[in-house]
Amino acid sequence: MIRLLCVCLFLWSISVFSQERTAPIVFKNTALSQVLPVVEKHYDIKFSYLDALIDDKNISITILSKQSKEEILQILQQKTSLKFEFTGNNYVTITSFKKKDIISVCGYVLDESQKPIKDIRIFLKATRTNLTTNENGYFENLNVPYNSAILISAPGFRQRVLNSKSFLDEECSKIYLINVKEEVLDEVLIEEYLAKGITQNKKIIHVNLKDVEILPGRTEPDILQSIQLTPGVNNPNETATGLFVRGSTPHQNLILWNGIKTYNQGHLFGLLSAFNPYVAKEVDFSKSGVSARYGDRIAGVIDIKSEQEIAKRFTGGAGLNMINADAVIHAPIIKDKVSLQLSGRRSYTDVLETFTYKKFSDRVFQNTKIAETSPLINEDNNFFFADYNANLLIHPSETQKIEVNTIYSKNDLNFKRSDDVDSFSDDLVTENEGYNIKWKSQYTDYISLDISGYYTKYRLNYEFQTNNLGVFTEIENKDNIVTDYGGELHLNYKFSDYQNLSAGYQYSNNNTKYAFITTTPSYELVLDEDDSFLNIHSFYSEYKLENPKNFYVSLGLRLNHYAELNQSFIEPRVFLQKYINKNWEINTSAEYRSQASSQIQESVISDLTLENEVWTLANDEVFPIISSYQFTFGSSFKKNKWYLDIDTYYKKINDITSLTAGFINPVSNTYQNGESSVIGLDFFLKKRWRKYKTWISYSYINTRNKFENINDDEFFPGNWNIEHTVKWSHFYKIKNFQFSLGWLWHTGKAFTNATGVDNTGQIVAIEFDEINGNTLPIYHRLDFSAIYDFKTSTQSNTKYRLGLSLLNLYDRKNILNREFRTTNSLNNQLINSDIFSLGITPNISFRVFW
């Protein structure tokens, strides 16, 4: 009896153990770090790996008792795209795949009706071998190098090019071939425009700053300087911020940071961009065919966005160059729900003046009192700049996203001169701060709604103070403040994969102030001032029909109502694109736009001449609302790694003034109303040979201005007119090195020549030649840059970058501008005040990414 009972208990224990073993273990969207310990215990194996390698891996998997450990490792490999390899008795090492690794591939080739296609040719490029599909459309190969190209082609079908690593995601892929006769061409997307990370689609240039390669003269991806490499964008001042897009002046560009309008975009008086390139993720730049969603400006649109995805793990970076240092972090707060990105950048020029900064300061401060020889004993020039960013991302659910963004930048200059009796100080500060909150809701697959609000503030303050024996005798002050706040409601409805309709309402309130005041102990004299505000209500709608029978059309309409001026502008926007074939397309656009905020040239306060432009609002008396219309026609062709793009355009700008156009009448300081006419052509050609590529662009821009009571009411060249520009760039990559060389050549800008001095009257006057009837000498320079990327350990996620750049490699002495003035003496003499470009300017940078 006892023996029988023991047998029963033994059989029962086997039955229970068998049931436990046969019960499946199910994981749904579970972190890999939680799955691996269960697999280790279940199969009596031990995994070896770097934590950083699996931190962002979530998988769904069911473990069955009948599966062998080899089978479960194969499944894990497919789910994670990581390599699971036995390195000892029951020891498994997890690593990333490398090019030399061999994997197996298999798949089914089907047509659009999901019927198998037999005898399809499969070409494995790395091993130069061929496979063919069987009657089920099936193929397989067990010895394919990882990350190699696989070409699938058949008569009557469009060729497919796949990467072998994509076969790791599932057991056997289903690959569909499209019948050529029924094929609708994909939208023409230039996968690489200037460089890797810079693409062009429907004339919108998109910059992905995380992927962008090295550009000539830059070791870091400066946003505004990258845009200057595109045809049709000139910069006669050799700065980062002075973007003259197709003949328009810089203040006519709309530059957004996460939806925040910016009114000052430069550091070091424009030589550097105020946007940290390691915070920004992507940039969209439009020269024409601008969406109806964009208002407020009549020229280029630069839309900058920072990271919009929740951080999976702690990432960031820090760097140092010969001007400034910065750091960026992006940290998860709540897993898959909340993350925070922070950054800070500051120059150390007030502590240490490097050889790069000395070159920059020589360029910036030339022809100012800082560069003049002073008889005073003591002299001190203290300058620094800084910028900060914060970006909070909240994803409460898959359909709801909230973003909170802030940006702040500052430039601070303090220049002092003194002796035992007198002292003089120049204080110049510019600040730009902005805040934005956006709530994105995806209600269905077809309907989404965005609600956002912003606030931005810009301030320019200049103060020149004179003291005698410690007591001030005179203060000259220039102050310019812009506060701008508003919101947007944007609704998007997607009819189908090819049709989209969007509409929205935007509101903005702009308050702009400026004042020029002279103060002494006995009086205060207001030389000029203004304090005005403007409410703008805008409604817009845009319809897009994408890719129907090789055709694309975008129709937009915008209504701007300027409340205090009681003026409304209806602004149509049209962009058409026709694909002639898969290599060739033609396009055309037409648009009308208006602008109420402008910068004016001021000459009231005789300051450092570093910041002599102030913002002002349109009014009924002096400054009308500027309006512009533009027409373009162009074509592009790409084949065999050649890319050719040609664009022609005509632009007309109405209701400009001599002050907003950057033109001061050399005969009279009064302002005049006028118009501007621009005719232009952009030509771009690029070719790539494996690791080397080169591109060249040519731009022709003819800008003509006409003002009342100037030049007999006849057109004359614009102040910043540069007719011919050539940009030629080269890029080469070998292993971890990148090299870039760029040559810039353009004709000199227009200027008004002086013929002499008339001192017959009480006021000495300069006699001028024909307005802008002369041009400066030809400008050209050669820029070089190189970077080296490396790791200290192949298993580490930490990367390092060392960079070197040389601006103006052969030290060409270019003239940027020519001005004329007279000496302050009884024996007046004419002084030719030329402004010269940067000489040869080296820079070195070092950065770490984690």
KEKOLBA-661872 format. One record per residue (C-alpha): z, y, x; residue in one letter. Coordinates in steps of 0.1 Angstrom, whole numbers, plus 5000, padded with zeros to 4 digits. Layout:
<rs>
ZYXa ...
</rs>
This chain:
<rs>
500050005000m 500950245028i 497750155046r 495750225015l 497450565010l 496650665046c 492950575042v 492850785010c 494451085027l 492051055056f 488951045033l 490351335013w 490851545045s 487251465055i 486051575021s 487951895023v 486751965058f 483251895047s 483452135018q 484752405041e 481952345066r 479252355039t 480452685023a 478052955035p 479353275052i 477653585038v 477553925055f 475854225037k 475054535058n 477954455081t 478454595116a 477254355142l 480554395161s 482254225131q 479653945127v 479753825163l 483453705164p 482753495133v 479753335150v 481753275182e 484453085163k 481952895141h 479852765169y 482352775198d 480353015219i 481153335237k 479053655236f 478753905265s 477454255258y 477954635262l 479754795233d 477255085232a 474354835227l 475554715193i 477455025180d 474755125156d 473654785145k 474354675109n 472854345096i 472754125065s 472953745073i 474053415057t 475453145080i 474952785069l 476752495084s 473452305088k 472152575111q 472352505148s 473552765173k 469952795186e 468752875151e 471453125144i 470753305177l 467153325168q 468053485134i 470353735151l 467553815175q 465153885146q 467754095127k 468854315156t 465754325179s 468054235207l 467753955232k 470253665228f 470053435259e 472253145271f 473553225306t 475952935309g 477652655290n 478152815256n 477953165270y 475353405254v 474353745269t 473054015246i 470654265262t 467754495253s 464354345256f 462354445287k 458554445293k 458754125314k 460453935286d 458353675267i 458653645229i 456853445203s 454753595175v 453353465143c 451853605112g 449653575082y 446553795079v 445753885043l 443354115025d 444454374999e 444554114971s 446853904993q 444253634999k 444353475034p 441553565057i 440453285081k 438753305115d 440153655122i 440153745159r 443653825174i 443453985208f 446553985230l 445954275254k 448654205280a 447453845286t 443853915276r 443753605254t 442253555220n 443553365189l 442053295155t 443553255121t 443352925103n 442352875066e 445753005056n 445353325077g 448053195100y 448253255138f 450953215164e 451553235201n 454853145219l 454253345252n 453553705244v 455053985267p 457454215249y 456154565239n 452454465243s 449554555221a 447954315196i 444554395182l 443454245149i 439854295139s 437254145116a 433754255103p 434054465072g 437754535078f 439554825094r 441054725128q 444854705131r 446754765163v 450254625164l 453054605189n 454454265197s 458054395194k 457454455157s 457254075152f 460954045160l 461954185127d 461053885106e 460053525110e 456253555104c 454753895095s 452353955067k 449554175080i 447154335055y 443654445064l 441854715045i 438254675035n 436254955051v 434155025020k 437255085000e 439155265027e 440555615021v 440955795054l 444455865066d 445356235069e 444156375102v 447256385124l 446756475160i 449356235175e 449656455206e 448556815207y 449756995238l 452056725250a 454056425238k 456356545210g 453956825200i 451656735171t 449356915147q 448656835111n 446857065086k 447057345112k 450857325113i 452057265149i 455157035149h 457457015179v 459956735182n 462256865209l 463756525216k 460456375226d 458656675241v 457356625277e 457656875305i 455657195301l 454357425329p 457057645345g 459757495323r 462357225331t 463857265297e 462057275263p 462357645254d 461257675218i 459458015218l 457957965253q 456457625242s 454757795212i 453158055236q 451057775251l 449157735219t 445857935216p 445958255196g 449458345208v 449658625234n 452658775252n 451759085272p 455359145281n 455858805298e 458958735276t 459958445254a 460358655223t 457358875224g 455058655203l 451858835193f 450358585169v 446658665163r 446959035169g 450159085149s 453359235165t 456459025171p 458559175142h 455859045118q 456858685126n 459258495103l 461658295125i 464158075107l 467057865120w 467957605094n 466857845067g 468658145082i 466458455089k 466958585124t 466458935136y 467058885173n 465758575191q 466258655228g 468558655257h 468258865288l 466259125269f 463758875257g 463058675288l 464858365274l 465058225239s 468358255220a 467857905204f 469457615223n 466657355226p 469157075228y 470557165194v 467257215176a 465556885167k 462156995153e 460057315149v 457157385126d 454857665137f 452057815114s 449558065124k 447558045092s 447457855059g 451157935054v 452957765025s 453857984995a 457457895001r 457558145031y 457758515025g 459158835042d 456658845070r 452858865074i 452258685107a 453458355123g 456158135108v 458557945131i 460857715111d 463457555133i 465757275121k 468657105138s 469756745134e 469656625097q 470856265101e 474456145102i 475556045137a 476055675142k 478055715174r 479355995196f 476356155215t 475756475233g 474856635266g 475656905291a 473557095316g 473357375342l 470557585355n 470457895377m 471158125347i 473457945322n 475457635313a 475757455280d 477157155262a 476256985229v 478156715210i 477356525178h 480256315165a 480656095134p 483656205113i 483355955084i 481155655091k 477655705075d 479055995055k 480056295076v 479156415111s 479556735131l 477356885157q 478757165180l 477157345209s 477857635232g 475857815259r 476858095282r 475358265312s 477458305343y 475558605356t 478658825354d 480358595379v 477558475401l 474058625407e 471758345417t 468258395432f 466758315398t 468858585380y 467958845407k 464258785400k 464858815363f 466959135367s 464359295389d 461759235362r 464059355333v 465659665349f 462659805367q 461960165358n 465360205343t 468360405356k 469860065368i 467060035394a 467060395404e 468760505437t 471960675427s 473860945448p 477160825432l 479560615453i 480460335429n 478060125408e 478659815388d 476259625365n 477859355344n 475759145321f 476158805302f 474858635272f 476158355250a 475258155219d 477057895197y 475957665169n 477757435144a 476157195120n 478156995095l 476356705077l 477756545046i 475956255028h 478156164998p 475555914986s 471955804994e 470656064970t 472856364979q 472956555012k 474856865021i 474357075052e 476457365065v 475057555095n 476057855116t 474458035145i 475758315168y 474158485198s 475258785219k 473958995248n 476359225265d 475459475292l 477859725309n 476559955336f 478760205353k 478260465380r 480960705393s 482260925421d 485561115424d 484561365397v 481961225373d 481460885358s 478660745335f 478660425315s 475960245295d 477159985271d 474459785252l 475359495229v 473159295206t 474659035182e 473058795157n 475058565134e 474058355105g 475458105080y 473657865056n 474657595031i 472157355016k 472457084989w 469656834986k 469556604955s 467056324951q 467156234913y 464355984912t 461655864936d 459556154922y 461956444916i 464156634941s 466056964940l 467257184969d 469757464964i 470657684994s 472258015003g 472358215036y 473958515052y 472758685084t 473858985103k 472259165132y 473759455152r 472359665181l 474859915196n 474060135226y 476460395239e 475960625269f 479160805278q 479661095303t 483061165317n 484361445340n 487661395357l 488461115333g 487661315301v 484561245281f 482061525278t 479361365258e 478561035241i 475060935229e 475160645204n 472460435188k 473460185162d 471259945141n 472859705116i 471059455093v 472859245068t 470759005048d 471958745023y 470258534996g 469558194981g 466857964970e 466257704943l 463457464952h 462157184929l 459756924940n 457856674918y 455756394933k 453156274908f 451855994931s 451355924968d 448556174967y 449756454944q 452756684947n 453956994929l 456757224940s 458157544927a 461057774934g 462958104932y 464258304961q 466458604962y 467458824991s 469459144995n 468759345027n 470859635038n 469559815069t 471260105087k 470460295118y 471960615133a 471360825164f 474361045171i 475361275200t 479161355202t 480961605223t 484561735222p 483462025201s 480761885177y 478961585164e 475161595160l 473361335139v 469761325153l 468561075127d 470060815104e 469160595075d 471160355052d 469060175026s 469059845008f 466459634990l 466659344965n 463759104965i 463058854938h 460358584946s 458858314926f 456458064941y 454557744932s 452457514953e 450157214944y 449056964970k 446356694965l 446556474996e 443956225008n 441856174977p 438556044989k 438956215023n 439956555010f 443056765011y 443757084992v 446857304990s 446957584963l 449957824964g 450958134946l 453858364953r 455158664934l 457358914953n 459159194934h 460759464954y 463259594929a 464359934943e 460660024951l 459459894917n 456559724934q 455259364929s 452859164950f 450958854939i 450158644969e 447658354967p 447658094995r 444857844998v 444157575024f 441257325022l 440557035046q 437556795044k 437356475065y 433756425074i 434656095090n 437655945108k 436856165139n 435656495125w 437156735099e 436557095088i 439057335073n 439357675058t 442257895045s 442858225027a 446158405022e 447758735012y 451258835023r 453559135023s 456559255044q 459259515037a 461359485069s 459859625102s 460859745136q 460060095147i 459660245182q 462360505187e 462460775213s 465360975200v 468060845224i 467060845260s 468760515270d 468060225293l 464660165275t 465659805272l 466159795234e 464160085220n 463159925187e 465259935155v 464859765122w 464159965091t 463259895054l 460260005035a 460760315013n 458860554991d 458660835017e 457860725052v 457460345056f 455360165029p 455359795023i 453059625048i 450459385034s 447959155050s 445258905042y 443758655065q 440758415063f 440058125086t 437457865092f 437657585117g 436857235127s 438356965150s 436956645165f 438756365183k 437456045199k 438155835230n 441256045239k 439156365237w 440256635212y 438356955204l 439557215180d 437857545171i 439257805147d 437858145137t 439658415117y 439658755103y 442858945095k 443359285078k 446759465078i 447359755055n 449860035053d 451160015089i 452460335106t 452160445142s 455760365146l 455760015131t 452659925150a 454360005183g 452060305188f 453360655196i 450760925195n 450561065231p 449661405217v 452261425189s 455461235181n 454961245144t 454160925126y 450860845108q 449760585083n 446960345091g 445559995091e 444759725116s 441759485117s 441659165138v 438758935146i 439458625166g 438458275179l 440657995192d 439157715213f 441157405224f 439957105244l 442056815257k 441456485275k 443856215285r 443455945312w 446355705311r 449155895330k 447256215335y 446156465308k 444756815309t 444057075282w 442357415283i 442257685256s 440358005252y 441258285228s 439258595218y 441258855199i 439859195190n 442559425174t 441459765161r 443860025147n 443060335126k 445460615118f 445160925098e 444461235119n 444261035151i 441060975171n 439061155144d 440160875119d 438060625139e 439160275150f 440560235186f 441959925204p 445459825195g 448359895219n 448859525228w 445159425225n 444259145250i 440659035243e 440258725264h 442858465273t 442558125291v 445357875294k 444757565315w 447457305318s 447856965336h 450456685331f 451056375352y 453656105349k 454555835374i 457655615368k 460555845362n 458856165374f 456956415353q 454856695368f 453156985351s 450957265363l 449657555342g 447357845349w 447358155327l 444558415329w 443858705306h 442259045306t 444559345309g 446059505278k 444759845266a 446460165276f 445860535274t 445160695308n 446461035319a 444161275335t 446661545346g 449361785337v 449062105318d 451762355329n 450162675316t 452562695287g 456362695284q 456362315278i 454762095304v 452361855288a 450461555300i 446661555294e 445461215281f 442161035281d 440660845252e 443360665232i 443660305246n 440260355262g 441360175294n 442559835303t 445059715330l 443859485358p 443259115350i 446458915348y 446858565361h 449558335374r 450157965382l 453357785371d 454757445382f 457457225371s 458856875378a 461656665364i 463156335374y 464956115349d 467355845361f 470355625354k 473155515376t 473355185359s 470654995339t 473254885313q 474555245308s 473555475279n 474255775301t 471055935314k 470556215340y 467756475345r 467056685375l 464456965372g 462657215393l 460357495382s 458357775399l 456958065380l 454058255395n 453558005423l 451358225444y 453458545438d 450758745420r 451759105414k 450559165378n 450859495360i 452259445325l 452359805313n 451460155324r 453260465313e 453160825323f 455861095325r 456561415344t 459261505369t 462161715357n 461662005381s 459862345383l 457062185403n 456061925377n 454261625389q 452661335370l 454461005376i 452560675371n 455360435359s 453960085361d 455859775349i 455259465370f 455559095362s 457858845376l 457158745412g 457558385424i 460658265405t 462257925412p 464757755389n 466757435393i 468457245364s 470656935360f 471556765328r 473356465316v 472756285282f 475156045266w 
</rs>
